[in-house]
Amino acid sequence: MLPEADLRWLLLTPPLLSSAAMVNFSLAERTQIEAWLATVEQQPEALHAFLAAHQPANEMPLRIGRYAERLLQFFLLHGPTHRLVANNLIVRKRTSDDPARASDHTTLGEIDFLVEDATGVKLHWELALKYFLALDVPAPRVLDYLGPDGTEALSRKITKLDRQLHQAVPAPYDGDQWLPQGFTRGCLFYRRPPTQLPVELNPQHQRGFWLPFEQLAGWPSTQRYILLTRSQWLAPRRWPAVLTGAELSEQLLARWRQQGELMAQRSGGTLSGQMIALVEPDTDGSMFRETARGFVMPPAFAMQRSSVSPS
């Protein structure tokens, strides 16, 4: 992970979705955020210490979604434009409409963030970090965007986000009016540029490519790559060492073999696509910079809508 780069990416990358109910910083807010980010990048110790304090007790790395939540939490605690009121609030069902007799019961969900902006407007933010691949069709619909293992559709995630944004805010914050907003970030991947995008998507969303593993061998022998882990999915960065095409193919097959072994132990599952970065050397040749990102899909994997489980 490179937290200061990931923080910049999380705050300044265009929203994934187009709805007016998405967090989209104003020009004035972006200017303030960029100035604040410059100070964080010069002195990142506070950010690193904050993330270290939120590591699980078993020292396993945070899952990418929780990692992004902690980055956003750091911004809300220390950034210049918004103030954190509360985060990770559990929403529970009440057993009675009488407040004097009501008691917590079934857990209904969790509210990511309650926030105030500089003018005092109260906001309910739900963070959604999403990576989906579009079917190879000219004008994909949101149900044509599938997860890297082909088992979920973006359309279902949009429905889930809408449901999360309409959760009732629990006490003691339920006396205020909270404007729901989705903080949507991520990247969508295409075999070729679409002729038309779904209206649900922000036209400026971050984009990448995808290709079947069998076509990787057809790429130029001079091309160099990075095979990314999930913790490296946020910000692009510079790399000191890279892979040839043959080395990338070998490491991809090793990952899928490992996935297959885990699936056999769990009696089920699907091999998932792996994210890679295309890189080229900097002018001095000492480091490599990213030029594009994409997914390589497992051998014989079929990207088709019928692979998505019914909702």
C-alpha positions in Angstrom: 0.0 0.0 0.0 1.0 3.6 -0.6 -1.5 5.4 1.7 -0.8 9.0 0.7 -1.2 8.2 -3.0 -4.3 6.1 -2.2 -5.8 8.9 -0.2 -5.3 11.3 -3.1 -6.9 8.8 -5.5 -9.9 8.2 -3.2 -10.6 11.9 -2.8 -10.0 13.2 -6.3 -10.9 10.4 -8.7 -14.3 11.1 -10.5 -17.3 9.4 -9.0 -18.3 6.1 -10.6 -22.0 6.8 -10.7 -23.9 9.8 -12.3 -26.7 10.3 -9.8 -27.1 13.7 -8.1 -26.9 11.8 -4.9 -23.2 11.2 -5.3 -20.4 13.0 -3.5 -18.9 15.3 -6.0 -16.6 18.0 -4.5 -17.0 21.6 -5.8 -14.1 23.3 -7.4 -13.5 25.3 -4.2 -13.5 22.2 -2.1 -11.1 20.4 -4.5 -8.7 23.3 -4.3 -8.7 23.1 -0.5 -8.3 19.3 -0.6 -5.4 19.4 -3.0 -3.6 21.9 -0.8 -4.2 19.7 2.2 -3.1 16.6 0.4 0.2 18.3 -0.5 0.9 18.7 3.2 0.0 15.1 3.9 2.3 13.9 1.2 5.2 16.0 2.6 4.5 14.7 6.2 2.7 11.4 5.9 3.6 10.2 9.4 0.2 11.0 10.9 -1.6 9.1 8.2 0.6 6.1 8.6 0.1 6.1 12.3 -3.6 6.4 12.0 -3.8 3.4 9.7 -1.4 1.3 11.9 -3.7 2.0 14.9 -6.6 0.5 12.9 -4.9 -2.7 11.9 -6.6 -5.9 13.1 -5.2 -7.5 16.2 -4.0 -10.5 14.1 -1.9 -8.1 12.0 -3.6 -9.2 8.8 -3.9 -6.3 6.2 -7.2 -4.5 6.1 -9.6 -5.6 3.4 -9.6 -3.1 0.6 -13.0 -1.7 1.4 -12.1 -1.2 5.1 -8.8 0.3 4.1 -10.7 2.9 1.9 -13.0 3.6 4.8 -10.1 4.3 7.1 -8.6 6.6 4.5 -11.8 8.5 4.2 -12.2 8.6 8.0 -8.7 10.2 8.2 -9.8 12.9 5.7 -12.9 13.6 7.7 -11.0 13.9 10.9 -8.2 16.1 9.6 -9.2 17.5 6.2 -10.3 21.0 5.4 -13.8 20.8 4.0 -15.9 18.3 6.0 -16.2 17.2 9.6 -16.8 13.7 10.8 -19.9 13.4 13.1 -20.0 9.5 13.4 -19.0 6.5 11.5 -19.8 2.7 11.3 -23.1 3.1 13.1 -25.0 -0.2 13.4 -28.7 0.0 12.4 -30.9 -2.4 14.4 -34.6 -3.3 14.2 -36.7 -2.2 17.2 -39.1 -4.6 18.8 -41.5 -1.9 19.8 -42.6 1.5 18.6 -42.7 2.7 22.2 -39.2 4.3 22.8 -39.5 3.5 26.5 -40.0 -0.2 25.8 -37.9 -0.5 22.6 -34.9 -2.7 22.6 -32.2 -3.6 20.0 -33.0 -6.6 17.9 -32.0 -7.7 14.4 -29.1 -5.9 12.8 -30.3 -4.3 9.6 -27.1 -2.7 8.4 -24.4 -0.1 9.0 -24.1 3.6 8.2 -20.6 4.4 7.0 -20.4 8.1 7.8 -22.4 11.0 9.2 -20.7 14.2 8.1 -21.1 18.0 8.1 -19.7 20.2 5.4 -18.2 23.7 6.0 -21.7 25.3 5.7 -23.2 23.0 8.3 -25.2 20.8 5.9 -25.6 17.3 7.4 -24.7 14.4 5.1 -25.0 10.7 5.3 -22.2 9.1 3.2 -22.0 5.5 2.0 -18.6 4.5 0.6 -18.8 2.1 -2.4 -15.5 1.0 -4.0 -16.3 -1.1 -7.1 -14.5 -2.8 -9.9 -16.6 -4.3 -12.7 -16.0 -5.6 -16.3 -18.4 -4.8 -19.1 -19.5 -7.5 -21.4 -18.2 -7.1 -25.0 -21.3 -5.4 -26.3 -21.5 -2.0 -28.1 -23.8 -0.4 -25.5 -23.7 -2.2 -22.2 -26.4 -1.8 -19.5 -25.6 -1.8 -15.8 -26.5 -5.5 -15.6 -23.8 -6.1 -18.3 -21.0 -5.1 -15.9 -19.8 -8.2 -13.9 -17.4 -8.7 -11.1 -14.0 -10.2 -11.7 -15.3 -13.7 -11.0 -18.5 -13.2 -13.1 -20.8 -13.9 -10.1 -22.2 -10.4 -9.4 -23.6 -7.5 -11.5 -23.2 -3.8 -11.0 -26.9 -3.4 -11.2 -27.3 -5.3 -7.9 -24.7 -3.2 -6.3 -26.4 0.0 -7.3 -29.7 -1.3 -5.8 -27.8 -2.2 -2.6 -26.3 1.3 -2.4 -29.7 2.9 -2.8 -31.0 0.7 0.0 -28.1 1.7 2.2 -28.6 5.4 1.6 -32.3 5.1 2.7 -31.5 3.5 6.0 -33.0 5.3 9.0 -30.3 7.1 11.0 -30.2 5.6 14.6 -30.3 7.5 17.8 -28.9 9.8 19.0 -28.5 11.3 15.5 -32.1 10.6 14.3 -33.3 14.1 15.4 -31.5 15.7 12.4 -32.1 15.6 8.7 -29.2 13.9 6.9 -28.8 14.2 3.1 -27.8 10.8 1.7 -24.9 10.7 -0.7 -22.9 7.8 -2.2 -19.1 8.2 -2.2 -18.6 5.9 -5.3 -15.1 5.2 -6.5 -13.4 2.4 -8.5 -12.8 1.5 -12.1 -14.8 -0.1 -14.9 -13.1 -2.3 -17.5 -13.8 -2.7 -21.2 -12.7 -5.0 -24.1 -13.2 -2.1 -26.5 -14.6 1.5 -26.0 -18.5 1.3 -25.8 -20.6 3.3 -28.2 -22.9 4.4 -25.4 -22.8 4.3 -21.6 -25.6 3.5 -19.2 -27.2 6.7 -17.8 -26.4 5.4 -14.3 -22.6 5.9 -14.9 -20.6 9.1 -14.7 -19.1 9.6 -18.2 -15.8 10.6 -16.5 -15.5 7.4 -14.5 -12.1 5.7 -14.4 -11.6 3.1 -17.1 -9.4 0.1 -17.8 -9.3 -2.9 -20.2 -9.8 -6.6 -19.9 -8.7 -9.5 -22.0 -8.8 -13.4 -21.9 -5.6 -15.0 -20.7 -5.3 -16.8 -24.1 -4.7 -13.4 -25.8 -2.0 -12.2 -23.5 0.7 -14.1 -25.6 -0.2 -11.9 -28.6 1.0 -8.7 -26.9 4.4 -7.2 -27.8 7.4 -9.0 -26.3 8.8 -5.6 -25.1 5.7 -4.9 -23.0 6.3 -5.0 -19.2 3.8 -5.6 -16.5 2.9 -5.6 -12.8 0.6 -8.2 -11.3 -1.3 -6.4 -8.6 -2.6 -7.6 -5.3 -6.0 -6.3 -4.1 -4.3 -3.9 -1.7 -2.7 -2.2 -4.7 -6.0 -1.7 -6.6 -6.4 2.0 -5.7 -3.8 4.5 -6.9 -1.4 4.0 -9.8 2.3 4.2 -8.8 5.9 3.8 -9.9 7.6 0.4 -9.6 11.3 -0.6 -9.3 10.9 -4.1 -10.8 8.5 -5.5 -13.4 7.6 -8.7 -15.2 8.0 -9.9 -18.8 5.0 -11.4 -20.5 6.3 -14.9 -19.8 6.8 -14.1 -16.2 3.4 -12.6 -15.9 1.8 -15.7 -17.5 3.6 -18.0 -15.0 2.5 -15.9 -12.0 -1.1 -15.7 -13.2 -1.3 -19.4 -13.6 0.2 -19.9 -10.2 -2.4 -17.6 -8.6 -5.3 -19.5 -10.3 -3.8 -22.8 -9.2 -3.8 -21.5 -5.6 -7.4 -20.3 -6.0 -8.4 -23.7 -7.4 -6.9 -25.4 -4.4 -8.8 -23.1 -2.0 -12.0 -23.7 -3.9 -11.5 -27.5 -3.6 -11.2 -27.2 0.1 -14.3 -25.0 0.3 -16.3 -27.2 -2.1 -17.1 -24.4 -4.5 -16.2 -21.0 -6.0 -15.1 -19.4 -9.2 -11.7 -18.4 -10.5 -11.4 -14.7 -10.7 -9.7 -12.3 -13.1 -6.5 -10.7 -11.9 -5.6 -7.0 -12.2 -2.4 -6.1 -14.0 -0.7 -2.8 -14.8 1.0 -2.0 -18.0 4.2 0.0 -17.3 7.0 1.7 -19.2 10.4 3.0 -17.9 10.8 6.6 -16.6 13.1 8.8 -18.6 16.1 7.8 -16.4 15.2 4.1 -16.6 15.5 3.6 -12.8 11.7 3.1 -12.2 8.6 2.1 -14.2 5.4 4.1 -14.3 1.9 2.8 -15.0 0.3 3.6 -18.3 -2.9 1.5 -18.0 -4.6 -1.1 -15.8 -6.7 -4.1 -16.7 -7.9 -7.5 -15.8 -6.7 -10.8 -17.3 -9.4 -13.4 -17.2 -8.7 -17.1 -16.4 -8.2 -19.6 -19.2 -11.5 -20.6 -20.9 -13.4 -18.1 -18.8 -16.6 -17.0 -20.4 -17.8 -13.4 -19.7 -21.5 -13.8 -20.0 -24.5 -12.5 -18.2 -25.9 -16.0 -17.5 -23.0 -16.6 -15.1 -24.5 -14.1 -12.7 -26.5 -15.6 -9.9 -30.1 -14.5 -9.7 -30.9 -11.6 -7.4 
